[in-house]
Amino acid sequence: MRTFIAIILIAAGIGLIWHGFQVRNSLKGKAQEAGSELHQSLNGNSSVTDATWFFVGGGVIVIAGVATAVKR
């Protein structure tokens, strides 16, 4: 059962990372990156795009799946 959960978590994490790539390469993603760069040049603070959240969330879920798989 634990192996099944680990496989599901890893697949879901990879899916989120893939979706992050799709969002980053879309028109919305390009607009968010341009807005983020403009925001950073005006304020000095960087803003996080949607694609970045997908990458971080997918990475965390993949790590959780791998940890579940190797846990004894």
C-alpha positions in Angstrom: 0.0 0.0 0.0 2.8 2.4 0.8 4.5 1.7 -2.5 1.2 2.6 -4.3 0.9 5.9 -2.4 4.6 6.7 -3.2 4.0 6.1 -6.9 0.9 8.3 -6.9 2.8 11.1 -5.1 5.7 10.9 -7.5 3.4 10.9 -10.5 1.4 13.8 -9.1 4.6 15.8 -8.5 5.9 15.2 -12.0 2.5 16.2 -13.3 2.7 19.5 -11.4 6.2 20.2 -12.6 5.1 19.4 -16.2 2.1 21.8 -15.8 4.6 24.4 -14.5 6.5 24.2 -17.7 3.3 24.5 -19.7 2.3 27.6 -17.7 5.7 29.2 -18.0 5.7 28.8 -21.8 2.2 30.1 -22.3 1.2 33.7 -23.0 0.0 34.1 -19.4 3.4 32.9 -18.1 5.3 35.3 -20.3 3.1 38.2 -19.1 3.7 37.2 -15.5 7.4 37.0 -16.0 7.4 40.5 -17.6 5.3 41.8 -14.7 7.5 40.2 -12.2 10.6 41.8 -13.8 8.9 45.2 -13.9 7.8 44.9 -10.3 11.4 44.0 -9.3 12.9 46.9 -11.2 10.4 49.4 -9.6 10.3 48.1 -6.0 13.4 45.9 -5.7 11.2 43.1 -4.4 10.7 40.0 -6.6 7.2 38.5 -7.1 6.6 34.8 -7.6 4.9 33.6 -10.8 2.4 30.8 -10.9 4.9 28.6 -12.7 7.3 28.9 -9.8 4.6 27.7 -7.4 3.9 24.7 -9.6 7.7 23.8 -9.7 8.0 24.2 -5.9 4.8 22.2 -5.1 5.7 19.5 -7.6 9.2 19.2 -6.2 7.9 18.9 -2.6 5.4 16.2 -3.6 8.1 14.3 -5.5 10.4 14.4 -2.5 7.5 13.2 -0.2 6.8 10.3 -2.6 10.5 9.3 -2.7 10.6 9.6 1.1 7.5 7.4 1.4 9.0 4.8 -1.0 12.3 4.5 0.9 10.9 4.7 4.4 11.1 1.3 6.3 
